[in-house]
Amino acid sequence: MQMRPVPKNPPVAEFSRDMVETMMTYFEAYADEGVLKVEVTSWGLWLPNKVTGGRQFLGLARMPEDTPRQ
């Protein structure tokens, strides 16, 4: 396997404790051969559901920096 250079600003996913606990609770339901896949979108992190073809909202650890503050 050839190593590729790391980009200057690699994508990062942040997880809160609640999100990690949710992954642990539902690991068997969402894992495929012992691996849990997480989809990253601008609306948060999602667990793809291999049975229904849908996805379950996992969460958003922080609001995006460009979100207006009230």
Secondary structure, DSSP 8 states (H G I E B T S, - for coil): -------SS-------HHHHHHHHHTHHHH-BTTB---EEETTEEEEE-TTTS-EEEEE-SS--TTS---
